[in-house]
Amino acid sequence: MSENTRLLHNPKENPYARFSSFQKRIIVGIVAFSGIMTRKQYIPLSRFLAARLTGSLFKAFAASSFVPCVPEVAKDLNTTGEVINFTAVGLYMFMLVTLTKLPSRWSTTHLPDFSASHVSRLFNSLAIDIGGAIDYRPCFTGIAASCFISVGVSSISDIYKLEERGTAIEAYYAAVLLGLAIAPMTGGIAAIYASWRLIPIIIFGISLSSLISVIMFSQRHVTQEAEWVWLNPFQSLKLLRGPNVSFVAIATACAFMTNYVMLISLSYTIGPRYGLTSPALIGACFLPSGLGSTLGSPIVGRISDKIIISKCKQRGGKWLPEDRLLATLPGAIFLVPLSVLMYGIAIQFIPGKIGLIICFMCLFANGVGLVMVIGPSGTYTVDILQTQTAEAIVVISGMRSFVVAQASAFALPLIESIGVVATCALAAGVAWFGFALLLITIIYGTRLRKWVDLGYTTTADGTS
């Protein structure tokens, strides 16, 4: 056995019939909220039980709850908003190291990892300077809570067949992005009525309850003895040799970057421009983006599945994975770039309530456009690499984290130096570049897959 061993160890079985529809929905729901590292069990459910420490909804909540409090945190720690943004989000790209881990054994060696992440939240709340924040939050919690995306999407791909996978994965992303919608306002309210230091304590409680609940659930699925397996944390980077994977990874990162340019700088753009000084009000401004993503996810997933079914019928049953990427085009060419561009124009030139409403509409449109790009793109990557689903999602997530790190670190300095309109225009240009990569993949996808053999899936049933 090795890290390349397929989790679906018996290809003669129909893996998609092992669970009822209700059980699959339960799996998606729990995966979206929480998971935990367990033994290496070569069944589809193993990945469902393999997420480290925290769930997707919680991870998104943890990542976003601090954003409206950046000015207060910067003041309390005697630093600047730019430094806080780089600290809180920039180091997130190092999650790539642990994202590549596949389901492993359950042993006491994981308990220190879980404990370190929980305790780091408490130490974070006690930080007296920016050094304390750097030492604890990114290093411990970022590592422990970072593999939820790869594990979540991989588990869903294990239990849903091709024509249902898009809808299921988009439902998963909807739960993830729900955290982005509710976290900032929650953090803002905590900062007003208590302190920003209360936020990591709240997150500590949520993560601990998540850990306990999944431990209780996972015990009944232990079927094999634990074993040691050596893993190469950077092996997934080899997938970037394939143009299809690298193009899609860069395109989704470009789309995600626009969202962070809008949100990270929100406390310093919408807040001063429209007189919103309360952290709770600043946090409420994040709701349109998160709600757009949450409401758009199930619709986009169903559309991508229907496109796959329709195109297969038109070709007499022949499956072409690039068909799924057709669902990304409206978001990639219109919603994502135009929303960030109009957002900058509204802040700069449109005052009063009208300008604020336009900004909210842009945030909502960007949220919808974002899931139109990242959802079908992630599902497409799973479709073409069904024996390497976790590694494929790792590559996309790692690229996205790297680009988001740059956007988080440089968004505020760029706005201060060249202005909000120019910064948003630059972000829109990057998004259109991502659209060009998606279009190239759609048109020349079959030819590009022949350049480098990554073990691509060639049939709809998952064989190569």
C-alpha positions as CSV (number, residue, x, y, z in Angstrom):
1,M,0.0,0.0,0.0
2,S,1.2,3.5,-0.8
3,E,-0.2,7.0,-1.0
4,N,-1.2,6.2,-4.6
5,T,-3.4,3.3,-3.5
6,R,-7.0,3.9,-4.6
7,L,-9.5,4.3,-1.7
8,L,-12.1,2.4,-3.8
9,H,-10.2,-0.9,-3.5
10,N,-12.8,-3.1,-5.2
11,P,-13.5,-1.8,-8.7
12,K,-16.0,-4.5,-9.4
13,E,-18.4,-3.0,-6.9
14,N,-20.6,0.0,-7.7
15,P,-19.2,2.6,-5.2
16,Y,-22.0,5.0,-5.8
17,A,-24.7,2.6,-4.6
18,R,-23.2,1.9,-1.2
19,F,-25.1,4.8,0.4
20,S,-28.7,5.9,0.1
21,S,-29.5,9.5,-1.0
22,F,-30.3,10.4,2.6
23,Q,-26.9,9.0,3.8
24,K,-25.1,10.9,1.1
25,R,-26.7,14.1,2.2
26,I,-25.7,13.5,5.8
27,I,-22.2,12.8,4.7
28,V,-22.0,16.0,2.7
29,G,-23.5,17.9,5.6
30,I,-21.0,16.6,8.2
31,V,-18.1,16.9,5.8
32,A,-19.0,20.5,5.3
33,F,-19.0,21.2,9.0
34,S,-16.4,19.0,10.5
35,G,-14.1,16.0,10.1
36,I,-11.1,14.4,11.8
37,M,-8.1,12.4,10.9
38,T,-8.7,8.7,11.3
39,R,-7.2,5.4,10.4
40,K,-6.5,4.4,6.8
41,Q,-9.6,2.6,5.7
42,Y,-9.9,2.0,2.0
43,I,-13.6,2.7,1.6
44,P,-15.2,5.9,0.3
45,L,-16.3,7.0,3.8
46,S,-12.7,7.2,4.9
47,R,-12.1,10.5,3.3
48,F,-15.3,11.8,4.8
49,L,-13.8,11.0,8.2
50,A,-10.4,12.3,7.3
51,A,-10.6,16.1,7.6
52,R,-8.2,17.4,10.2
53,L,-9.7,19.1,13.3
54,T,-12.2,21.5,11.8
55,G,-14.9,21.5,9.1
56,S,-15.4,23.6,6.1
57,L,-18.1,25.9,7.5
58,F,-16.0,26.4,10.6
59,K,-12.8,27.0,8.7
60,A,-14.4,29.7,6.6
61,F,-15.9,31.2,9.7
62,A,-12.5,31.3,11.4
63,A,-10.9,32.9,8.4
64,S,-13.4,35.7,8.0
65,S,-14.4,36.6,11.5
66,F,-11.3,38.8,12.1
67,V,-11.6,40.9,8.9
68,P,-14.0,43.6,10.1
69,C,-11.9,43.9,13.3
70,V,-8.7,44.6,11.5
71,P,-8.6,48.3,12.6
72,E,-9.2,47.4,16.2
73,V,-6.7,44.6,16.1
74,A,-4.1,46.8,14.5
75,K,-4.7,49.5,17.2
76,D,-4.6,47.1,20.0
77,L,-1.4,45.4,18.8
78,N,0.3,48.7,17.9
79,T,0.7,48.0,14.2
80,T,-1.0,48.7,10.8
81,G,-3.9,47.1,8.9
82,E,-1.5,46.0,6.1
83,V,0.6,44.0,8.6
84,I,-2.5,42.4,10.1
85,N,-3.8,41.4,6.7
86,F,-0.5,39.8,5.7
87,T,-0.2,38.0,9.0
88,A,-3.8,36.7,9.1
89,V,-4.1,35.6,5.5
90,G,-0.7,35.7,3.8
91,L,0.8,32.8,5.7
92,Y,-2.3,30.7,4.8
93,M,-0.6,29.5,1.7
94,F,1.6,27.2,3.8
95,M,-1.4,25.0,4.3
96,L,-0.2,23.2,1.1
97,V,2.1,21.1,3.3
98,T,-0.7,19.4,5.2
99,L,-3.4,19.6,2.5
100,T,-1.7,16.8,0.6
101,K,-2.2,14.3,3.4
102,L,-4.6,11.5,2.5
103,P,-6.5,9.6,5.2
104,S,-4.0,8.2,7.8
105,R,-4.1,6.1,10.9
106,W,-5.8,7.1,14.1
107,S,-3.4,7.1,17.0
108,T,-2.4,9.2,19.9
109,T,0.1,11.1,17.7
110,H,-2.8,13.2,16.4
111,L,-3.9,14.3,19.8
112,P,-1.0,16.8,20.3
113,D,-1.9,18.2,16.9
114,F,-5.5,18.7,17.8
115,S,-4.6,20.1,21.2
116,A,-2.1,22.6,19.8
117,S,-4.6,24.0,17.4
118,H,-7.3,24.4,20.1
119,V,-4.8,25.9,22.6
120,S,-3.4,28.2,19.9
121,R,-6.8,29.9,19.7
122,L,-6.6,30.7,23.4
123,F,-3.0,32.0,23.1
124,N,-4.1,34.1,20.1
125,S,-6.7,35.8,22.3
126,L,-3.9,36.7,24.8
127,A,-1.5,38.1,22.2
128,I,0.0,41.4,23.3
129,D,1.8,42.2,20.0
130,I,1.8,41.2,16.4
131,G,4.6,38.7,17.1
132,G,2.2,36.7,19.3
133,A,-0.4,36.7,16.6
134,I,2.1,35.4,14.0
135,D,3.5,32.7,16.3
136,Y,0.2,31.1,17.2
137,R,-2.7,31.6,14.7
138,P,-1.2,30.9,11.3
139,C,1.4,28.3,12.4
140,F,-0.8,26.0,14.4
141,T,-4.4,26.5,13.4
142,G,-3.6,27.1,9.8
143,I,-1.7,23.8,9.6
144,A,-4.2,21.8,11.5
145,A,-7.3,23.2,9.8
146,S,-6.1,23.4,6.3
147,C,-7.0,20.2,4.5
148,F,-10.8,20.5,4.7
149,I,-11.2,21.4,1.0
150,S,-9.3,18.5,-0.5
151,V,-10.8,16.0,1.9
152,G,-14.3,17.3,1.5
153,V,-14.4,17.4,-2.3
154,S,-12.6,14.0,-2.5
155,S,-15.1,12.3,-0.3
156,I,-18.0,13.7,-2.3
157,S,-16.4,12.5,-5.5
158,D,-16.2,9.0,-4.0
159,I,-19.9,8.7,-3.3
160,Y,-21.5,10.7,-6.2
161,K,-21.5,9.6,-9.8
162,L,-20.4,11.9,-12.6
163,E,-23.8,13.4,-13.5
164,E,-24.6,14.1,-9.8
165,R,-21.2,15.3,-8.6
166,G,-21.5,18.9,-9.6
167,T,-24.6,19.5,-7.6
168,A,-23.2,17.8,-4.5
169,I,-19.9,19.6,-4.6
170,E,-21.6,23.0,-5.1
171,A,-23.8,22.2,-2.1
172,Y,-20.6,21.6,-0.2
173,Y,-19.2,24.9,-1.3
174,A,-22.5,26.6,-0.3
175,A,-21.9,25.4,3.2
176,V,-18.3,26.5,3.1
177,L,-19.2,30.0,1.9
178,L,-22.0,30.4,4.4
179,G,-19.2,30.9,7.0
180,L,-17.9,33.8,4.9
181,A,-21.4,35.4,5.1
182,I,-22.0,35.2,8.8
183,A,-18.5,35.3,10.3
184,P,-17.6,39.0,9.7
185,M,-20.8,40.3,11.3
186,T,-20.3,37.9,14.2
187,G,-16.8,39.2,14.7
188,G,-17.9,42.8,14.5
189,I,-20.6,42.3,17.1
190,A,-18.0,40.6,19.4
191,A,-15.6,43.5,18.9
192,I,-18.3,46.0,19.9
193,Y,-19.8,44.4,22.9
194,A,-16.6,42.6,24.2
195,S,-13.3,42.6,22.4
196,W,-11.8,41.1,19.2
197,R,-10.0,38.7,21.6
198,L,-13.3,37.0,22.2
199,I,-13.4,35.7,18.6
200,P,-10.6,33.1,19.0
201,I,-12.2,31.9,22.2
202,I,-15.5,31.4,20.3
203,I,-13.7,29.6,17.5
204,F,-12.0,27.4,20.1
205,G,-15.4,26.3,21.5
206,I,-16.8,25.6,18.0
207,S,-13.7,23.6,16.9
208,L,-13.7,21.6,20.2
209,S,-17.4,20.6,19.7
210,S,-16.7,19.7,16.1
211,L,-13.8,17.5,17.2
212,I,-15.8,15.7,19.8
213,S,-18.8,15.1,17.5
214,V,-16.8,13.6,14.8
215,I,-14.8,11.4,17.2
216,M,-18.1,10.0,18.4
217,F,-19.3,9.4,14.8
218,S,-16.1,7.8,13.5
219,Q,-15.7,5.1,16.1
220,R,-18.3,2.8,14.5
221,H,-16.4,2.9,11.1
222,V,-13.0,1.6,12.4
223,T,-12.5,-1.7,10.5
224,Q,-8.7,-2.1,10.0
225,E,-5.6,-1.9,12.2
226,A,-3.6,1.3,12.0
227,E,-0.4,1.3,9.9
228,W,2.4,3.7,9.2
229,V,2.6,5.2,5.7
230,W,5.2,7.7,4.5
231,L,3.8,10.6,2.6
232,N,5.4,13.2,0.4
233,P,3.7,16.5,1.2
234,F,4.7,18.1,-2.2
235,Q,3.9,15.2,-4.5
236,S,0.7,16.9,-5.6
237,L,2.7,19.7,-7.2
238,K,3.6,17.3,-10.0
239,L,0.1,17.7,-11.3
240,L,0.9,21.3,-12.3
241,R,2.8,19.8,-15.2
242,G,-0.5,19.2,-16.9
243,P,-1.8,22.3,-18.7
244,N,-5.4,21.5,-17.9
245,V,-4.7,21.4,-14.2
246,S,-2.4,24.4,-14.1
247,F,-4.7,26.5,-16.2
248,V,-7.8,25.8,-14.1
249,A,-5.9,26.3,-10.9
250,I,-4.7,29.7,-12.0
251,A,-8.1,30.7,-13.4
252,T,-9.8,29.9,-10.1
253,A,-7.1,31.7,-8.2
254,C,-7.6,34.8,-10.3
255,A,-11.4,34.8,-9.6
256,F,-10.9,34.3,-5.9
257,M,-8.4,37.1,-5.8
258,T,-11.0,39.6,-6.9
259,N,-13.2,38.6,-3.9
260,Y,-10.4,39.2,-1.5
261,V,-9.5,42.6,-3.0
262,M,-13.0,43.7,-2.4
263,L,-13.4,42.2,1.1
264,I,-10.0,42.6,2.7
265,S,-10.0,46.3,2.0
266,L,-13.6,46.8,3.0
267,S,-12.9,48.3,6.4
268,Y,-10.8,51.0,4.7
269,T,-12.9,51.6,1.6
270,I,-16.7,51.3,2.2
271,G,-16.3,52.1,5.9
272,P,-14.8,55.6,5.6
273,R,-16.5,56.4,2.3
274,Y,-20.1,55.9,3.6
275,G,-19.5,56.6,7.3
276,L,-19.7,53.1,8.6
277,T,-17.5,53.0,11.6
278,S,-19.0,50.2,13.7
279,P,-17.3,46.8,13.3
280,A,-20.8,45.2,13.3
281,L,-21.9,47.4,10.4
282,I,-18.6,46.7,8.5
283,G,-19.2,43.0,9.2
284,A,-22.8,43.2,7.8
285,C,-21.3,44.5,4.5
286,F,-19.8,41.1,4.0
287,L,-23.2,39.4,3.9
288,P,-24.0,40.1,0.2
289,S,-20.9,38.4,-1.0
290,G,-21.4,35.3,1.2
291,L,-25.1,35.1,0.4
292,G,-24.4,35.4,-3.3
293,S,-22.1,32.4,-3.1
294,T,-24.4,30.4,-0.9
295,L,-27.5,31.0,-3.0
296,G,-25.6,30.5,-6.3
297,S,-23.8,27.3,-5.5
298,P,-26.7,24.8,-5.8
299,I,-28.0,26.4,-9.0
300,V,-24.6,26.4,-10.6
301,G,-23.9,22.8,-9.6
302,R,-27.2,21.6,-11.2
303,I,-26.5,23.6,-14.4
304,S,-23.0,22.0,-14.7
305,D,-24.5,18.5,-14.3
306,K,-27.2,19.2,-16.9
307,I,-24.6,20.5,-19.3
308,I,-22.6,17.2,-19.0
309,I,-25.8,15.1,-19.5
310,S,-26.9,17.2,-22.5
311,K,-23.6,17.2,-24.3
312,C,-23.2,13.5,-23.8
313,K,-26.5,12.9,-25.4
314,Q,-25.6,15.2,-28.4
315,R,-22.4,13.1,-29.0
316,G,-24.2,9.8,-28.7
317,G,-22.9,9.0,-25.2
318,K,-19.4,10.3,-25.6
319,W,-18.1,12.1,-22.5
320,L,-16.0,15.2,-22.8
321,P,-15.0,16.6,-19.3
322,E,-14.4,20.1,-20.6
323,D,-18.1,20.4,-21.1
324,R,-18.5,21.1,-17.4
325,L,-16.3,24.2,-17.7
326,L,-18.9,25.8,-20.0
327,A,-20.8,26.6,-16.8
328,T,-17.9,28.9,-15.7
329,L,-18.0,31.2,-18.6
330,P,-20.8,33.7,-17.6
331,G,-19.1,34.2,-14.2
332,A,-15.6,34.3,-15.5
333,I,-16.2,36.9,-18.3
334,F,-19.0,39.0,-16.8
335,L,-19.9,38.6,-13.1
336,V,-16.4,38.4,-11.5
337,P,-14.4,41.1,-13.4
338,L,-17.3,43.5,-14.0
339,S,-18.4,43.4,-10.3
340,V,-15.0,44.2,-8.9
341,L,-14.6,47.0,-11.5
342,M,-18.0,48.5,-10.8
343,Y,-17.3,48.2,-7.1
344,G,-14.2,50.5,-7.4
345,I,-16.1,53.0,-9.5
346,A,-19.0,53.2,-7.1
347,I,-16.7,53.8,-4.1
348,Q,-14.8,56.5,-5.9
349,F,-17.5,58.4,-7.7
350,I,-21.0,57.5,-6.3
351,P,-21.7,58.9,-2.8
352,G,-24.6,58.3,-0.4
353,K,-27.1,55.4,-0.2
354,I,-27.1,54.8,-3.9
355,G,-23.3,54.2,-4.0
356,L,-23.6,51.9,-1.0
357,I,-26.4,49.9,-2.6
358,I,-24.4,49.5,-5.8
359,C,-21.4,48.3,-3.7
360,F,-23.7,45.7,-2.1
361,M,-25.0,44.6,-5.5
362,C,-21.4,44.2,-6.7
363,L,-20.5,42.1,-3.7
364,F,-23.5,39.9,-4.3
365,A,-22.7,39.5,-8.0
366,N,-19.1,38.7,-7.3
367,G,-20.2,36.0,-4.8
368,V,-22.4,34.4,-7.5
369,G,-19.7,34.7,-10.1
370,L,-17.1,33.2,-7.8
371,V,-19.0,30.0,-7.3
372,M,-19.7,29.8,-11.0
373,V,-15.9,29.6,-11.5
374,I,-14.5,27.6,-8.6
375,G,-17.4,25.1,-8.4
376,P,-17.4,23.6,-11.9
377,S,-13.6,24.1,-12.1
378,G,-13.0,22.0,-9.0
379,T,-15.5,19.3,-10.2
380,Y,-13.8,19.3,-13.6
381,T,-10.4,18.6,-12.0
382,V,-12.0,15.7,-10.0
383,D,-13.6,14.4,-13.2
384,I,-10.3,14.2,-15.1
385,L,-8.2,12.8,-12.2
386,Q,-10.6,10.5,-10.4
387,T,-7.8,8.4,-9.0
388,Q,-6.0,11.5,-7.6
389,T,-8.9,13.6,-6.5
390,A,-7.4,14.8,-3.2
391,E,-4.1,15.8,-4.9
392,A,-5.9,17.6,-7.6
393,I,-8.0,19.7,-5.2
394,V,-4.8,20.3,-3.2
395,V,-3.1,21.9,-6.2
396,I,-6.1,24.2,-6.9
397,S,-6.4,25.1,-3.2
398,G,-2.7,25.8,-2.9
399,M,-2.6,28.0,-6.0
400,R,-5.6,29.8,-4.7
401,S,-4.0,30.4,-1.3
402,F,-0.8,31.7,-2.9
403,V,-2.7,34.3,-5.0
404,V,-5.0,35.2,-2.1
405,A,-1.9,35.8,0.0
406,Q,-0.6,38.3,-2.5
407,A,-4.0,40.0,-2.7
408,S,-4.3,40.2,1.0
409,A,-0.8,41.6,1.5
410,F,-0.9,44.2,-1.3
411,A,-4.5,45.3,-1.6
412,L,-4.4,48.1,0.9
413,P,-0.9,49.4,-0.2
414,L,-2.1,49.5,-3.8
415,I,-5.3,51.3,-2.9
416,E,-3.3,53.9,-1.0
417,S,-0.8,54.4,-3.8
418,I,-2.8,54.2,-7.0
419,G,-6.4,54.5,-5.8
420,V,-9.4,52.1,-5.4
421,V,-10.5,52.4,-9.0
422,A,-7.1,51.5,-10.5
423,T,-6.7,48.6,-8.0
424,C,-10.1,47.2,-8.9
425,A,-9.4,47.6,-12.6
426,L,-6.2,45.7,-12.1
427,A,-8.1,42.9,-10.3
428,A,-10.6,42.8,-13.2
429,G,-7.8,42.4,-15.7
430,V,-6.4,39.5,-13.7
431,A,-9.9,37.9,-13.7
432,W,-10.2,38.3,-17.5
433,F,-6.8,36.6,-17.8
434,G,-8.3,33.7,-15.8
435,F,-11.3,33.6,-18.2
436,A,-8.8,33.3,-21.1
437,L,-7.2,30.3,-19.5
438,L,-10.6,28.6,-19.0
439,L,-11.6,29.3,-22.6
440,I,-8.3,27.8,-23.9
441,T,-8.9,24.7,-21.7
442,I,-12.5,24.3,-23.1
443,I,-11.4,24.6,-26.7
444,Y,-8.1,22.6,-26.6
445,G,-8.7,20.5,-23.5
446,T,-8.4,17.1,-25.2
447,R,-5.2,18.1,-27.0
448,L,-3.7,19.6,-23.8
449,R,-4.2,16.4,-21.9
450,K,-2.0,14.6,-24.4
451,W,1.0,16.8,-23.6
452,V,1.7,15.3,-20.2
453,D,0.3,11.9,-19.0
454,L,-1.0,12.4,-15.5
455,G,-3.1,9.3,-15.5
456,Y,-6.2,11.2,-16.7
457,T,-9.6,9.6,-16.5
458,T,-10.9,8.8,-20.0
459,T,-14.3,7.4,-19.3
460,A,-17.3,8.5,-17.2
461,D,-17.0,5.5,-14.9
462,G,-13.6,6.6,-13.6
463,T,-11.2,4.4,-15.5
464,S,-8.1,5.6,-17.4
